[in-house]
Amino acid sequence: MTLMHKLFGATAALALTAGAAMADPAIVFDLGGKFDKSFNESAFNGATRWAEETGGTFAEVELQSDAQREQALRRFAESGANPIVMAGFSFATPLGDVAGDYPDTKFVIIDAVVDAPNVQSIVFNEEQGSYLVGMMAAMASETGTVSFVGGMDIPLIRKFACGYAQGAKAANPDVTIIANMTGTTPAAWNDPVKGTELVLAQKSQGSDVVFQAAGGTGVGVLQAAADNDMLGIGVDANQNYMYPGSVLTSMLKRVDNAVYNSFIAGEAVEPGIQALGLEQEGVGYAMDEFNAELVSADMQAAVDAAAAQIIAGDITVHDYMSDESCPALSF
Amino acid sequence: MDLLTLLQLLDSTLRLATPLLLACLAGLFSERAGIFDIGLEGKMLAAAFLSAAIAAVTGSVWLGLLAGIFASLLLSAIHGLASITFRGNQLISGVAINFLAAGLTVVIAQSWFAEGGRTPQLAGAARFNPITLPGAEALRDVPVLGPIYYELISGHTIIVYLALLIVPITAWVLFSTRFGLRLRAVGENPAAVDTAGISVVGLRFAAVAICGVLCGIAGAYLATALQAGFTKDMSAGRGYIALAALIFAKWRPVYCLWACLLFGFLQAIALRSDLIERVLQFNIQSQLLDALPYILTVVILAGFVGKAIPPRAGGEPYVKER
């Protein structure tokens, strides 16, 4: 019942404080829900860390449908919450409509760009993190074939696939890369059965390492990898612990840091675009006790060297979203 | 395309077709008795959740399966109560069941396990594991037949074989037993059945209960055989595809098998765009393949290929004449 309590609590809090000025920050989670072991959970962890460290409180809401996006933003803005952080590219359109109506409220949108004087847009250089895990995949592969399973076929997910393919090619120019998307509707984020079948199809094409950027579908991908003696690669949050010994690493996207920093900055959040890459520790790869045996010292050294070169600008990882094309992979 | 690739494709077809087939046969029993059921999706989802939850807690997949069937039966009972006893609209009741299942599963899962609407991962005896049929290893090297037996026929979970077995059983029950005759009659002309002194309500409840059991097995298959745990909305529209298959099969058990295998094959081939390109020399969008089951169903419904005639009393609550 905690979810219901929280929802009721949030509604009650909104009702009570409507009209009264309250400078508490607020966060709106996307449809995956805040315990998705991935993107939203990472955002939630950042907010929780802020609350624990500062003793402050924050308002939150989990959306149940697309129609609630604008409503949630307006309610928080009316209640005086500031800043309002939203996790997910789907907020771009509603925020574009809402931002102008509340010029004194600061909004932070993660994963999309909204051009308004009171909006900070945080985007991640996912291609850089994906590049690193792509290198690791190609080095760990014994068959010379690695694969990718995406969720919904959108440019953002192609950006992951493209970075991954570039990294794999950099580590082994002869590598074969198979990339599949689960679907073209939001249902593609929650279809683990199809995720599993995709992995089996990729295995029959020779792949032995698979990287997933597929939300709930990704659970099925990692499961299938663990069941079939393959290596999986997690995404967004550290997913190494889910199948110890079968998850090579996870491509970290530090949504928690983004939320935490926005909450710390409070009303002083600077409008504009912030791109978080390797340099800002916005993306990276995960090492812990669960994958220590899978990653050799050579592998780690090579990846760390590549990371340093990317930061120094010696390696440029192509961003799919910049021109909707990928040099290492055709979709 | 070599034999092994073809077998892998058919293997995948069989796995993907199994939940469709079970749900399709579930719908068959219900609709043949005159109760339309668009709540297949919700029942599968509820069964997937409870089977995974109980399997995770007890460590026994068989208890999980029973729990899944129980969850599905419970929703069937609600559907029966609303549409048979209280003569409500069957479609609305079905939609309500889908919503109820989608919401409740996540809320209860979060409350029990606090893992974000999932159940813990299942392992070992808490899952249906693939069984290797006798002699599969030994016959593996026999040309042609060996790989077919080893790759395609052997190595599935027991539910796959069970689902295939249920097809002839369904055909026999519906067309060769007294119960089946009455069940079909109640979907065509309930007044005649009533005149003969047989309980329309009783028969319809029996049909809805069988539907619940089969949906329960389908849901348990999703969560404890194909996957190792429940995730939110994991049925992903399979209940609706099963309904489409039911119409495509013109409400006949053996046709249901072929329809579900065809739809399963379409899903499986959609995962292998490389094969399509190699065989046909051009690429077909996977979206088109995903939509094909529905397109085919519309074609059938429009009467281009044969005629799909639903049970005549379907969707109508039975009111005894006074």
Interface residues (C-beta under 8 A of the other chain):
Chain A: M1 T2 L3 M4 G33 K34 F35 D36 K37 E41 I178 N180 M181 G183 T184 A187 N190 D191 P192 V193 K194 T196 E197 L198 L200 A201 S204 Q205 G216 V219 G220 Q223 D227 M242 Y243
Chain B: L4 T5 Q8 S12 R15 L16 P19 V106 V107 Q110 S111 A114 E115 G116 G117 R118 Q121 L222 L226 Q227 A228 G229 T231 K232 D233 M234 A236 G237 Q267 A268 L271 R272 S273 D274 S286 Q287 D290
